[in-house]
């Protein structure tokens, strides 16, 4: 069997894109997959060989110490192909290519240049300097890799002169619970947000929107994920709208999908940051796959998907009243809500699904390994 190593020092061991989509898909296709990641123990889970590296909290230790441990363990596996997922592993990817002479893939999940500009822990005056410096380094090192996998067409523009492939982070419909479960649309009372919880992902506006809803509707927001900081969580808990929030914390994929079956409306109200304007958040497609209407930021590309498939409503993500008005419309039009949910689910089955994207990844592997 062809031996493949996936490497990440940033993402959790069971990251949706890395483990549940890419690694599982490749394993089912007959590749021998090893994942090197921060985990308590090395193990074999769902056919994937997990090689653990120590868990660290400090960014300094992760970038300057953990990366080298990851490099050593990757070399020991002696794989036919190395596939890494973090920009801070660029140097490690370069060294693996130089000293093993094997195939190396760089998987770019986000536009890191834009991401750096919104990092709260980097002083404002330093962000643009770091982002421009990183951009130069990334583009030059990327030339040495055999392929660049990117999550969106927007990111692909950065690597248009290199061998790249867009692998969208669409929903994995095989992981969703049984579609035969009948959802009751007579009383719409459950909103859901699943993902990282931060200011620029719209947490203040989503909770503020609850304040403008009629209390008699009994609406609740199921909040799934991890707060960016303890101070942010404390601020949000003080908002009047938080009385209508059910905070479920971090849940694994299976539990998230179970909660989606209990929800009526999915929220994805990210701020109009440059990197989000061209992003395709997986939660959008997971809401659609679960058969629930979505209320999402009115970014041009998102509007094309949502309005083009009549599966939800787009709003100004910075306007809580507009978010509340969209919620009220769906609550008061249950038949329209049901149709929106059905339209979204149909669109995912036909177009926006991981099954099609996984086939593209397998073809890329076969192309590289046969060249």
N, C-alpha and C positions, 0 to 999 in steps of 0.2 A: 504493500500500500504506500501511496505517496504521503510523505510526512510533512505536515504543515504546522507552523507555530504562529499563534496570534499573541501579541504582546500589548499589555496596557498596565500602566502604573497609576492612572488617574481614575478610570471607571471601576465600578463595583464588579465583582466576579460574575454576576449574573445579569449584566447589562443587557437591555432588550436587543439593541442592534448587534452587539458583539457576540454574546453567548446564544441567546434564544433564536436569533435570525441567522447570522452568518455562520457561526460554528456548527450549530445543529444542522443547518441546510447542507453544509459541506460534508459533515460526517455522514449524513444519509446518502450523499452522493458517492461515498466510498473513500473519502480522504481520511487519513489518520490525523486527527486534530488534537493539538496540545494548546492550552491556554495558560499563559504565564500572567498572574494577577495577584493583587493583594488579597490574601485569604488566610483563614486560620490554619488550614491543613491542605496538603496535597491529596487529591482524591480523583476518582473517575466518576463523573456525573453525566448521565444521559449519553454515555459513550465518549464524552470529552475528557481528555487527560488534563486535570487541573494541577499545575505546578505553582505552589504558593511562594510568594515573597512576603517579607514582613510588612505588617500594617504600620504606617507612619502617619503622624498628624502634621508634621512640619513640612512646608513646601520645599524648604532648603534640603532636608534629608531626602525627600522624594525625588527631587530633580538631580541632585548631585551624588547621592549614595545609592538609592534604590535603582536608579537607571543602570548603574554598572552591575549590580547583582542580576538584574534582568538580562543584561547582555551575556553574562557568563552562563546563566542557565539556558538561554536560547542557543548558544553555541554548543552546549553539551548535548542538546537534543539532536544536533546534526540533521536539521530538516532540509527538505527540498525547496521549501518556500517559506519566507517569513513575512508576516502581515501585521504591521503595527498601527496603533490607533491614537496615539497622543503626539501632539506637536513637540512636546519636550523629549520625545524619543527620536527626534530627527537624527541626532548624532549617532545614536545606537543603531538606527537603521542603516546609516551610511557605513558604519564599521562592519556590520553584518554583511553588507554587500561587498565591501572591500576585501574582507578576510575570509569569507566563506565561499564567495563567488556564486552564491545561490540567488534565486529570484527573491526580490523584495518589493512589497506593496505598501504604500503609505495611504492610510484610510483617513480622509479629512471629513470629520463630522460637522464642523462649523467653520465660518470665516474667522480665523483667529485674529487677523488684523483688526476687524471690527469688534471682536470680543474683548480684546485688550483695552479698547477705548472705554468700556463700561465696567472695568474691574474696580470695585470700590476700594480695595486694599492697596491699589497703586495710586500714588499722589497724582492729582489731576495734571500737573505740569509735565509729568514724566511719561504719561500714557502714550502720547503721540510719538515721542522719541522711541519708546520701546516697540510700539506697533510697527513703525516704519523699519526699524532695525530688524525685527523678526521677519517682516515681509521679504526683505532682501535675502536673509539667511535661508528662509524656507524655499524660495524660488531657486536658489542656487543649488542647495543640497538635493532638492526634488529631482534635478536633472539626472542624478545617479541611480534613481530607482527604476524598476522595470514597468511599473504602472502606478497611477494615482487613482484611487477610488474616492469619489466625492458624493456627498449626500444631496446636493442640489445643482441645478444649472448655473445659479449665481456663483457658486464656488468654482465650478468648472471653468469659468471665464479666466480665473487666475492661472490655470494650467493648460490653456488652450493650445500651447505649442508643445506640450508633452503628451505622452501616452496616458490618457485618462478615460475613466468610465463613470457615468452617473449611476449610482445605485441608490434609489430613493428609499427613505426610511418609512415606507408604507406599512399599513397594518398587516399583521400575520393572522389571517382569518382562521387558520387552523387552531389557534389558541383560544378563540372565543367559545363561551359556553353554548349549549344546544340552542339553536335558533327557534326551536319549537316552543320555547317558553313564551307564553302570551303576556305581553305588557299591557297593563291597564292604563288607558288614556283618558278615562272619565275624570280622574283627579290627578292633575299634573302638579306635583309638589316637591320633586327632588332634582336639584341641580347637582352637577359634579364638576370638580376640577381635579385633574390628576397630573402631577409633575412637580418640578422644582418650584418652591414658593419664594418669590422675591418681589421687590417693588416693580422692577421693569417687566415682570411677567403679569402685572396687573392685579396683585392681591388687594391693594387698597381700594381700587375702583370696584372690584367684584364684591367686596364686603360692604362698601358704601352703597352699592346698588340695592342691597337688601333692605336698607333703611327706607327706600322709596316705594316698597311694595306694601300692599294692603295686608296687615297682619292676619286677617281672616283667611287668607289663601293658604296659610300654614306652610309656606315655602321653606325649604332647608337646603343649605349648600354643604354637600359632602366634600370635604377638603382632604385630598390625599397627597402626601409628599412630605418633604422636609423643608423647614424654614431655612432661609439663607443664613440667619443669625438669631441668637436668643433675643437680642434687642428688638428685631423686627417682629418676632412672635409676640413679645410683650406689648408692642404698639398695637398690633392687630387685635389682640384680645381685649383691648380697652375700647374698641369701636362699638357703637350701639348695634350695628348690624351683626356683630359676632354672636349675638344671642341666637341667631338663626343658623349658625355654623355647627356642623358635626365634624370635628377634626379627627381623622382616622390615622394620621401619621403615615409613615412609609409602609407600603404593602408590596408584596411581590406581584409579579405579572398576573398570576392566576387569581389572586384576591382582587386585584384591580378590575379584571374583566368581570368577575362576579358582581362587583359593585356597579359596573356599567349596566348590567342587566336590570339593576334596581332603579336606575336613574331615568329621568325624562328629558333633560337638557344638558348638553355639554358646553362648558365655557373654555374659551382659549382667547383671552383678551390681552395679548402681549402689546407692550409699548411700541410705537413706530420707530424703533432703533434701526439703523441701517442693516444690521445683520439679520434682524427679524423680518424686514420687508421682503427679503428673498429666501426666507427659510420655509421649510415644510414640516411643521411639528407633527410628530407621530401621533400625538393625542388627538389631533383633528381627525385623522383617518380612523383611529380607534373608536372615537365617538360615532363616526359614520358607520363603521362596521357593526357596532352594537345596535344600530337602528334607532338612534336618538338624534333629534335636530340639534344643530350647533349654533352657538352665538359666538362670533369670532371677530377679530380686528378687521377693519375694512381696508386691508392692504390690497392693491390691485390683483396680485396673483391669487390671493385667498378668495377674493370676490369672484374671480373666474370659476374657481372650483365650487364654491358654495352656491352662488347664484346660478351658475351654469347648470348645476345639478339639482337646484331647488331643494337643498337639504338643510337650510338654516337661514340665519339673518346675520349680516355684517354690521358692525357698529363702530363708532369712534371709541377706542379703548380707553381714552382719557376722560370720558364723560359717563359717570355713574348713572345719571338720569336716562341716558340713551340705552345703556345696558339694561336698566330696569324696565324701560318701555318695551324692549325686545322680549324680555321675560314675560311681561304682562300679555303681550300679543300671543305668545305661544300658549300660555295658560288658558287664555280665553278662546282659543281656536284649537281644540283637541283633535279634530279631524285633520286639520292642516298639519298639526304637529306629527300625527301618525304618518301622513303621506311624506313629510320631510324626512322622517326617520327611514322609511322604506326606500326613498330615493337615494339617500346617502349609502345605505347598505348595498343597494344595487350597484352604485357607482364603484364601491370598493371591490365588489366581486368581479366587476367587469374590467376595471382599470387600475385602481389604486391599491394593489395588494402586493404583499411581499413575495408570494409564490412566483410571480413574473420577474421580480427583481432578483430573487435567488437564482433563477436560471441564468440570468446575465452574469452573475458572479461566478457560477460554475464554468460557463463558457470562457470567461477571462482566465481562470486558473488553467483550463485545458490548453488554451492558446499559449500562455506563458511557458507551461511545462513542456509543451511539444516544440517550442521554438529553439 
